[in-house]
Amino acid sequence: MNLLLTSQKGSEARASAEFKEIALQRGHRKLHIEKAGFDGILEIEIENSRDFIAFMRDYVRSEPFRVHFIQRMIPVDVVVDTTLEQVRDAAVQLAPQVLPGETFRIDITERDSPVSRKELIDTIASVVDRKVNLNSPDKVFNVEVMGEYSAISVVRPDEILSITKLKRSS
């Protein structure tokens, strides 16, 4: 999985079909979509997820009424078990993506987390030796906890696409 897609609960099949149609228009033939263990979440494997998100941003701006069921798209760098040790190891692996002089923040979305939010934040922050900026960071450590596993990525704030916000601003 290198992309998470969110939709309304109960609209996962429609969001999946919508995503497939757009991906095929873009020329993506190799993709795998699976419903996550939580309502409203699809796990996707697609070639170059960040490029696809950039494409979707332009697509929604030009065709805002063609996207009905996809709400958010979040790139994923690594998937780990939701343990402090594995989250720490992932943070060590991903920390170099926050370059010297850049700032960061940690965003955590919890779904049935076996570990507390504070523990996750403290674990990640302990291995990232950069300044924190909660309002306008250069990079975001994004953690999507889904019970026993977590999808983690380091992204620029604009790499997480909220279709709803984009439609409102267009």
Backbone hydrogen bonds in HBPLUS format (Angstrom, degrees):
<---DONOR---> <-ACCEPTOR-->    atom                        ^
c    i                          cat <-CA-CA->   ^        H-A-AA   ^      H-
h    n   atom  resd res      DA  || num        DHA   H-A  angle D-A-AA Bond
n    s   type  num  typ     dist DA aas  dist angle  dist       angle   num
A0002-ASN N   A0044-ILE O   2.92 MM  42  6.25 157.0  1.98 150.6 154.7     1
A0076-VAL N   A0002-ASN O   2.98 MM  74  4.47 156.0  2.03 114.4 110.8     2
A0003-LEU N   A0044-ILE O   3.10 MM  41  5.06 128.4  2.38 155.0 152.4     3
A0044-ILE N   A0003-LEU O   2.85 MM  41  5.06 163.1  1.88 166.9 164.8     4
A0004-LEU N   A0074-ILE O   2.80 MM  70  5.04 164.7  1.83 148.2 153.5     5
A0074-ILE N   A0004-LEU O   2.83 MM  70  5.04 163.0  1.86 149.8 154.7     6
A0005-LEU N   A0042-LEU O   2.98 MM  37  5.09 160.4  2.02 149.0 152.8     7
A0042-LEU N   A0005-LEU O   2.82 MM  37  5.09 160.2  1.86 155.2 160.2     8
A0006-THR N   A0072-ARG O   2.94 MM  66  5.12 160.0  1.98 140.0 144.5     9
A0071-GLN N   A0006-THR O   2.74 MM  65  5.40 166.9  1.75 159.5 155.0    10
A0007-SER N   A0040-GLY O   2.89 MM  33  4.75 149.8  1.98 128.5 133.9    11
A0011-SER N   A0008-GLN O   2.98 MM   3  5.32 161.3  2.01 132.3 133.6    12
A0015-ALA N   A0011-SER O   2.88 MM   4  6.10 162.2  1.91 158.5 164.1    13
A0016-SER N   A0012-GLU O   2.83 MM   4  5.98 154.2  1.89 147.6 155.0    14
A0017-ALA N   A0013-ALA O   2.99 MM   4  6.21 161.0  2.03 147.4 151.8    15
A0018-GLU N   A0014-ARG O   2.89 MM   4  6.07 159.9  1.93 148.7 154.8    16
A0019-PHE N   A0015-ALA O   2.84 MM   4  6.00 160.4  1.88 148.3 153.7    17
A0020-LYS N   A0016-SER O   2.89 MM   4  6.12 166.4  1.91 153.2 156.7    18
A0021-GLU N   A0017-ALA O   2.98 MM   4  6.16 163.4  2.01 150.1 154.3    19
A0022-ILE N   A0018-GLU O   3.11 MM   4  6.35 164.3  2.14 150.9 154.6    20
A0023-ALA N   A0019-PHE O   2.82 MM   4  6.00 164.8  1.84 158.0 163.0    21
A0024-LEU N   A0020-LYS O   2.85 MM   4  6.00 158.8  1.89 152.1 157.4    22
A0025-GLN N   A0021-GLU O   3.04 MM   4  6.28 154.2  2.11 143.3 150.4    23
A0026-ARG N   A0022-ILE O   3.03 MM   4  6.30 142.6  2.18 142.7 153.0    24
A0026-ARG N   A0023-ALA O   3.11 MM   3  4.99 121.8  2.47  91.3 106.1    25
A0028-HIS N   A0023-ALA O   2.87 MM   5  5.24 161.0  1.91 151.5 145.2    26
A0027-GLY N   A0024-LEU O   2.95 MM   3  4.90 148.3  2.05  98.4 108.6    27
A0032-HIS N   A0045-GLU O   2.95 MM  13  5.04 154.4  2.02 140.3 148.0    28
A0045-GLU N   A0032-HIS O   2.81 MM  13  5.04 152.9  1.89 146.7 154.3    29
A0034-GLU N   A0043-GLU O   2.85 MM   9  5.17 154.2  1.91 150.9 159.0    30
A0043-GLU N   A0034-GLU O   2.70 MM   9  5.17 171.9  1.71 166.9 166.5    31
A0036-ALA N   A0041-ILE O   2.97 MM   5  5.51 173.4  1.98 143.9 144.5    32
A0052-PHE N   A0048-ASN O   3.13 MM   4  6.46 155.4  2.19 149.2 156.8    33
A0053-ILE N   A0049-SER O   2.93 MM   4  6.21 151.2  2.02 147.5 154.9    34
A0054-ALA N   A0050-ARG O   3.05 MM   4  6.34 156.9  2.11 145.6 151.4    35
A0055-PHE N   A0051-ASP O   2.92 MM   4  6.21 155.8  1.98 147.9 154.8    36
A0056-MET N   A0052-PHE O   2.82 MM   4  6.10 157.4  1.87 149.0 155.4    37
A0057-ARG N   A0053-ILE O   2.93 MM   4  6.20 150.8  2.02 148.2 155.7    38
A0058-ASP N   A0054-ALA O   3.27 MM   4  6.62 161.8  2.31 148.7 151.6    39
A0059-TYR N   A0055-PHE O   2.80 MM   4  6.05 157.6  1.85 152.0 159.8    40
A0060-VAL N   A0056-MET O   2.82 MM   4  5.95 165.5  1.84 154.6 156.5    41
A0061-ARG N   A0057-ARG O   3.10 MM   4  6.30 154.1  2.17 142.6 150.0    42
A0062-SER N   A0058-ASP O   2.99 MM   4  6.23 151.3  2.07 147.9 155.1    43
A0063-GLU N   A0059-TYR O   2.70 MM   4  5.73 146.2  1.81 149.1 159.9    44
A0066-ARG N   A0063-GLU O   3.08 MM   3  5.60 167.8  2.09 124.5 126.3    45
A0163-ILE N   A0071-GLN O   2.73 MM  92  5.20 148.6  1.82 152.5 161.5    46
A0073-MET N   A0161-LEU O   2.84 MM  88  5.10 146.3  1.95 142.1 152.0    47
A0161-LEU N   A0073-MET O   2.95 MM  88  5.10 152.6  2.02 154.9 155.8    48
A0077-ASP N   A0152-ILE O   2.92 MM  75  5.89 147.5  2.03 131.4 142.0    49
A0078-VAL N   A0152-ILE O   3.00 MM  74  5.38 163.6  2.02 155.3 159.6    50
A0152-ILE N   A0078-VAL O   2.82 MM  74  5.38 172.6  1.83 165.6 168.2    51
A0080-VAL N   A0150-SER O   2.93 MM  70  5.42 158.1  1.98 154.3 159.6    52
A0150-SER N   A0080-VAL O   2.71 MM  70  5.42 157.4  1.76 161.6 168.7    53
A0083-THR N   A0081-ASP O   2.82 MM   2  5.66 131.4  2.06 109.0  93.6    54
A0082-THR N   A0148-GLU O   2.78 MM  66  5.16 162.5  1.81 122.1 124.0    55
A0087-VAL N   A0083-THR O   2.95 MM   4  6.11 163.5  1.98 158.5 163.7    56
A0088-ARG N   A0084-LEU O   2.88 MM   4  5.90 154.9  1.94 142.3 149.6    57
A0089-ASP N   A0085-GLU O   2.95 MM   4  6.21 161.0  1.99 148.1 153.1    58
A0090-ALA N   A0086-GLN O   2.97 MM   4  6.16 154.9  2.03 143.9 150.5    59
A0091-ALA N   A0087-VAL O   2.89 MM   4  6.13 153.8  1.96 146.3 153.9    60
A0092-VAL N   A0088-ARG O   2.88 MM   4  6.18 154.7  1.94 154.0 160.9    61
A0093-GLN N   A0089-ASP O   3.03 MM   4  6.25 156.9  2.08 143.7 149.9    62
A0094-LEU N   A0090-ALA O   2.87 MM   4  6.09 151.2  1.96 149.2 157.2    63
A0095-ALA N   A0091-ALA O   2.76 MM   4  5.58 138.6  1.93 147.2 155.8    64
A0097-GLN N   A0094-LEU O   2.93 MM   3  5.77 163.3  1.96 129.2 134.8    65
A0098-VAL N   A0095-ALA O   2.92 MM   3  5.70 165.5  1.94 127.2 131.6    66
A0102-GLU N   A0099-LEU O   2.91 MM   3  5.44 161.3  1.95 139.0 142.0    67
A0138-ASP N   A0103-THR O   3.16 MM  35  5.21 134.0  2.39 105.4 117.1    68
A0139-LYS N   A0103-THR O   3.06 MM  36  6.39 150.7  2.15 146.0 155.2    69
A0104-PHE N   A0131-LYS O   3.02 MM  27  6.55 144.9  2.15 148.2 159.0    70
A0133-ASN N   A0104-PHE O   2.93 MM  29  5.63 156.6  1.99 138.0 143.5    71
A0105-ARG N   A0139-LYS O   3.20 MM  34  6.80 132.1  2.44 139.8 153.0    72
A0141-PHE N   A0105-ARG O   2.84 MM  36  6.21 166.4  1.86 164.3 166.9    73
A0107-ASP N   A0141-PHE O   2.87 MM  34  6.12 163.0  1.90 154.1 159.4    74
A0143-VAL N   A0107-ASP O   2.82 MM  36  6.15 159.5  1.86 161.5 168.6    75
A0109-THR N   A0143-VAL O   2.86 MM  34  6.29 163.0  1.89 167.3 173.0    76
A0145-VAL N   A0109-THR O   2.79 MM  36  5.99 154.0  1.86 162.2 171.1    77
A0111-ARG N   A0145-VAL O   2.95 MM  34  5.58 117.9  2.35 119.9 137.4    78
A0147-GLY N   A0111-ARG O   2.75 MM  36  5.88 139.4  1.92 169.5 176.1    79
A0120-LEU N   A0116-SER O   3.07 MM   4  6.43 157.7  2.12 151.7 157.7    80
A0121-ILE N   A0117-ARG O   2.94 MM   4  6.23 165.6  1.96 156.8 160.4    81
A0122-ASP N   A0118-LYS O   2.87 MM   4  6.04 170.6  1.88 155.4 158.2    82
A0123-THR N   A0119-GLU O   2.92 MM   4  5.99 155.5  1.98 144.8 151.7    83
A0124-ILE N   A0120-LEU O   3.05 MM   4  6.28 164.6  2.07 153.5 156.5    84
A0125-ALA N   A0121-ILE O   2.86 MM   4  5.95 171.6  1.87 158.9 161.5    85
A0126-SER N   A0122-ASP O   3.02 MM   4  5.97 141.3  2.18 138.9 147.6    86
A0127-VAL N   A0124-ILE O   3.07 MM   3  5.72 157.0  2.13 117.4 123.8    87
A0140-VAL N   A0155-VAL O   2.69 MM  15  5.27 147.6  1.79 152.5 163.9    88
A0155-VAL N   A0140-VAL O   2.95 MM  15  5.27 160.1  1.99 145.3 149.0    89
A0142-ASN N   A0153-SER O   2.76 MM  11  5.24 159.2  1.81 158.3 163.7    90
A0153-SER N   A0142-ASN O   2.94 MM  11  5.24 150.3  2.02 147.3 155.3    91
A0144-GLU N   A0151-ALA O   2.88 MM   7  5.12 169.4  1.89 152.9 156.6    92
A0151-ALA N   A0144-GLU O   2.99 MM   7  5.12 161.2  2.02 139.5 141.3    93
A0146-MET N   A0149-TYR O   2.85 MM   3  5.53 161.6  1.89 161.3 167.4    94
A0159-GLU N   A0156-ARG O   2.88 MM   3  5.41 165.8  1.90 123.8 128.6    95
A0166-LEU N   A0162-SER O   2.99 MM   4  6.18 161.6  2.02 151.8 157.7    96
A0167-LYS N   A0163-ILE O   2.87 MM   4  6.08 158.1  1.92 153.6 158.9    97
A0168-ARG N   A0164-THR O   3.09 MM   4  6.33 155.0  2.15 146.3 153.1    98
A0169-SER N   A0165-LYS O   3.02 MM   4  6.26 149.6  2.11 148.3 156.0    99
A0170-SER N   A0166-LEU O   3.11 MM   4  6.21 124.4  2.44 139.9 153.2   100
A0170-SER N   A0167-LYS O   3.34 MM   3  5.24 143.6  2.48  94.4 104.4   101
